[in-house]
Amino acid sequence: MELKGNVHYVGVNDRQKYLFENLWPLPNGVSYNSYLIADDKIALIETVDVRYFEVYIKKIKNVIGEKPIDYLIIDHMEPDHSGSIGLIKKYYPDITLVGNVKTFTMVEGYYGVQGNQLVVKEGDILDLGHHKLQFAMIPMVHWPETMVTFDMTEGIIFTGDALGAFGALNGGVIDTQINTDGYWSEMERYYSNIVGKYGIPVQKALAKLSCLPIKMACPTHGPVWTEQLPKVIGIYDRMSKYEAQEGVVIVYGTMYGNTEMMAEIIAEELNRQGIKNIIVENVSRKHHSYIIQEVFNYKGLILGCPTYNTDIYPEMEALLGELASRDIKNRYFGWFGSFSWAGNAVKKIGAYNEKLKYEQVGTPVEMRQAMKPVTEKECRALAKAMADRLKADR
């Protein structure tokens, strides 16, 4: 599939995998994008998941026939993109692998592949004939070896996992040729769960790339971006700054419905206080990847759960750990909980805030057994405190 001039899309779709990295649901599948530049020298940019190699090699040969590939450019070493390196090397034994110093320690570690190597550093240029490829390092977006490749001739940047999104490609590849509506939320969920911890490196990468005359961006997942590239960069910019809308995400765990009642009262009072964006999630029913996405999008967070075996309800503890690992900044945080005979959840959620480092809002609410008027009053006070804090930012 020709993208522009001699630049071709040779990626594949995965509609079989249920969980990305065995963690994150893929209701719409995922693409593994690879690109081929058929110039005087032929360059392949990224490979694909090894399970799709047979389809992949046919796509490559449809473009170049039996010609050899001169270079394989490796911008990112995660196995969903690098998994076919060993087989490509067998098909094209004289191919030169192109990467940075950190790339090649991983090539050896994962695949034991040796042979021709071209080690590049910041600003180096590879001349293919008509196309001139320049390399820029963007470490920790989201692995330490990550770099990007800029086609100076066509204004095309190959971004690795940056600017990517969940979702297979349904026929077309370029944003102007497809309906992109279904990718925006999946881009946010992809960023939140895959890249989310690395906001500072993403900001450094965006600043570096802003100096380039980019006309087309080719990530390793999702559509190729042209006309909608400013929107894509805007999403990555906003999320990497941890900016958020006015609103509250309420997440609760419950066994018999009592803690759920607390969440419902808090939500009702938030609305009564003038907050419109309120999301209420049962932590045992909603996959955490969607909850993490919502926490990226809204300023307020209120968590609650029962004590379970003198500890935090297990699904809530898992979510707290996932949130702490994302290092999401600048959120307002309240919490609540319940117990039957020995309370501990409220205390331990509060202790988690030492890792989260969110601004505490209101007084945590702890309920013994079932709802009583005093507990309802405390829940409403917590909600009002959150509403007041959010409205103070207007």
N, C-alpha and C positions, 0 to 999 in steps of 0.2 A: 504494500500500500504506500504509494508515493505521498510524502508530506510536502516537500518543496525541492525542486531541482533533483539532485541525485541523492537526497535523503529519504530513506524508506523506513516505514514501521514494520517490524517483523516480530512483534510481541505476540503473546498468547493469552487466552482467557482461562480462568479456573472457576468453573461453576460447580465443582465437586466438594471443595474444602468447606467444612462447616465452621471451623474456628481458625482465624488467622493467628499464627503463633500458638495454636492450641489454647487460645484465650478469648479472642474477640470474635463475636458472631459476624458472619458474612451473608446476610440475607440476599444480597444482590451479587454475590461472587466477588472476584477480584481479578485484575489484569496484572500480568508481569510484562512490562514494556521493555523492548529492546529495539535498537535502531541501527540501520546499516547505511553507511555513506559509500556509494559506488563511484569513486573518483579514480585518478591514475593509480593511487594506492587505495585499497579498500579497507575501511575501518568498521568494525562491529562495536557498538556501544552497549555494554551490559549483556548478560545472557538471561536465561529464564529458569524457573524451577525445573529440575532435572526430569521430573515425571512427564514433562511436555516436550522433551527434546525431539522426538520423532516429528511432531508437528512443526516445531521450531526450525529444524534443519531443512525441511521442505520449503518453508517460507524464504529462508536465506537463499536456497538454490533457485527458487523462482525468480529471484532478482539477479543473481550473478552467475547462474549456471554452475559450471565446474571451475570457475576462476578461484584462485586461492584468496584467502583473507590475509591481509598484511598485518593488521593490528586488531587486538581486542582491548578496548579501553574499559577499565574497571573503576567506575566512580564510587561504588559501594559494594561491600563484601558480604552482606547478609545472604544466606544461602538461597533465598527465594529469587535472588538476582544472579548470584555467582555459581549456582548449583550445577550449571552445564559447562563450566570451565574445562573440566577434565575431558569431557566428550568432544568439545570444540577443538581441544588440543590434539585429540586422536584424528579428527577429520582434517585438521589443518596443522600438521606437525611443525611447520616452519613459521607459524604465527608468532608475532611479538606481543607479549602482554604489556600493557601500559598502565602504570599506577604509581602511587607515591611509596615512600619507604615503608610506611605502616601497612599499605596494601599487601606488599609481598610477604611480610611475615604471616599474614592471614592466608594467603594463597598456599604457602607451604604447609601451614598448620591444618587447613581444612582438606586440601586436595593432593598435597605432595607433588604438585606440578612444577616442573623446572623447565629450563630452556631459555629462549630469547626473552629478555626483559628490558623495558625502557622505563627507568625511574624518572618521574617528572616532579617538578616543584613549582611553587607559585610563579605564574607568569610565563612558564615555558610554552613554546608553540610547536606543534606537530604539523608539518606541511604534507598534505595529501595530493597536492597538484593544484586543483582549483580551490579546494577547501583548506583553510588554515584553522587549526584547532588550538585554542589557548586553555590552559588549566588554572583553576583557582581552588585553593584548599578551604573547606568549610568544616573543620573538625567538630565533632559532637553534634552534628545535624544528621543523624543522631548517633553515629558511631565515630570513633576517633580517626579512622582512615578516610572519611568521606571527603570527596572533592566534586567539583563540577567541571564540565567540558563545554566551552563556548566556541561555536562555529562562527568565526569572525566574518566569513564570507557571506553567510545567509542570515546572520543575527539570530541563530538558534542556540538555546542553552539546554544542555542535558543535565538535569538537576538531581539525579538519584532519587532518594525518597522525599526530598523537599518538594513541596507543592503537589504532593500526591493525594490520592483519595481512594477509599474503598469503592468497590463496584466494578463489575466486568464491563467491557465495552461492547455495546450491542450493534455491531455492524460498522459504524463509523468510529473515527478516532479523534478528529480535530473538532474543537468546540463549535465552530461555525457550521458544522455539518451534522450535528446531533442535538438532541434535547438534553441539556445539562441539568435540568431541574433536580433530578434525583441525586446529583453528586454533591450538592452543597452541604447538606447535613452530614453526609458520609465523609466529606472532607474534614469537617469539624470533629467528628468522632475519631477519624484517623489521626488528626493532629493531637487531640486530647490524650489518646491512649498510647500512641507510638512515639510522638516527638515531644509531647507536652512538658516533660521535665526540663527541656533544654532551651528555655526561652532566651537566655542571654546569647548562646551561640547562634540561634536563629536570627536574632537582631543583628549580630555582627555579619552574618552571611547576607542578609537583606541589604545592609549598608554597602557591602562590597559589590553586590550584583547590581545595585542601583546605578553604578557608574557605566554599565555596559549598555549598548544600543540593542536591547533584546526585542525581537519581533515574535518569537515563538519559544515556548517553554515545554520541554519534553521530560516529564517525570517518569519514574519507574512503575507507578500505579495510577490508573485513572486516565482522563482525557489529556490530549495535547492542547495547550492553551495558547490562544492568539488574541482575539478580540476581548475575551473575558479575563485575560491575564491580570489587569489591574485589580479586579475583584478578588482573584485568587491571592495576590500579594497582600491585599487589604486584610483578608481573613488571617493569613499567617502573621502579619504585622500585629493585628489586634490581639490574637491569641497568645503570641509570644511576649506581649507586654502585659498579659494577664488582665486586660481591660474587660469590663463586664457591664451588662445592663442592670438597671434597677429591677430587682426581683429576688425571690427566695426559693431555694430548693429545700423541701422538707423530705427527709428520708427516714423511714422508721422500720424497725423490726418488731414483729408481734407474734405471739403464740396463740393467744385466746381472744385477741381483740381489744384488750384494755389499753395497751400502748398506742394502738391505732386510733383510739378515741382521743387521746391526747393530741396526736398529729392533726386530726380533723378540727379540733377546737382551735389550735394554733393557726391553721390555714384560714378558718372562718374569721378569726380576729384580724389577721393580716389584711384580708380583703376589706373588712370593716374599717380599717385604719387607712385605706386608700391605696393599698398595694395591689396592682393588677396582675403582674407576672408572678404566679405562684404555681409551683410544680410539686406535687405530692407523690412520692414513690415508695412502694413496699420493697425493701431491700432484698427480700427473698423471691420476688417475682420479676423484677426488672434487672436485666443484665447490667453489671456494674459499668460496662463501657459506656452505656447510654447515660448513666448517672454522672459519671466523670465528665462527659461532654456537657451536661447541664450545669455542673459546678463551674466549668470554664466560662459559661455564658452568663451567669447571674451572680450578683454581688453577695447575696445573703445565703447562708447555709445553716439549717437547723437539723440536727440529728437526734434520734431517740430510739431506745430499745430496752427490753427487759434485761435484768440480770439473769445469766444462764450459767449454772454451775459455779456460782460466785464470781463470774467474769462477764465480759461483754458478750451479748448475743453473737454467735459465730459469724453470721453473714455481715453484721455491722462491723465486727472487728476486721474482717477481710477488706471491706470497703475503706475503713479508716487507714489501713496499711497502704492500700492503693493510692489514696489521696495524698498521704504523706510522701510517697515515692515520686509523685508528680511535682512536688514543690510549688504548687499553685499559690500565688501571692495575693495579698490585699483582699481578703474576704472577711466578712463579718460572720461571727459564729455564735450560735446558741445551741443548747442541748437539753435533753430531758430523758427520763427513764422511769422504769417501774420495777417492782420486786414483790415477792410474796412473803418471804421471811428474813432474807439477808440481802440488803441492797449493796451493789458494787458498781453497776453499769455507769451511773452518773459520774461517780468519782473517776472511773477509768477512762471514760470519754474525755473528761476534763484533762486528765493526765496526757492524753494523746495530743492535746493542743500544744504541748511543748515541742512536738515535732511539726505540727501544722503551722504554728505561729500565726494564727488568725486573731483578729481583734474580737475579744469576747464581748457579747452583747447580752444584757439582761442577766437574770439570775437563773441558773439551772433548776429544773423542776424534777422532783423525785416523787413518785406516787407509790404508795403501799397498797397493793392488791387492786382495788377498783376505784373508779372516778368518784370524787366527793366534791362538794362545792368549793372547798378551799383549794383543791388541786386545779379545778377549772379556772379559778381566779388567777392562780399562779401561771397557768398556761397562757391565759390572755395577757398577763403582764409581760411574759417573755415575748409574745408576738408584738405587743405594742412597742416594746423596747427596740425590736428589730425594725419595725416600721419607722419609728422615729429616727433611728440611725440612718436608714436609707434615705429618708426625706431630707435629712440634713445635708445631703450631697446634691440636692436639686439646685 
